[in-house]
């Protein structure tokens, strides 16, 4: 198994894993259960998505696409108005 993605959080790791599995690539999240042991501290660099070596090339392209979508979504969130009465639809 090889690491194709190091996640900032468990949500991102599952998004990548689900995208890989949707394309027929088996994926595993390493460190998924370590985050509970950290407590109140952020779990940096503990979570990684792994795939078999035979799927590494295809998986890299899928991971790049998911990372681009995550970056776009984060940018959109950062551009939301600060007014709490305005709720985006």
Secondary structure by P-SEA (a helix, b strand, c coil): cccccccccaaaaaaaaaaaaaacbbbbbcccccccccccccccccbbbbbcccaaaaaaaaaaaaaaaaaaaaaaaaacccccccccc
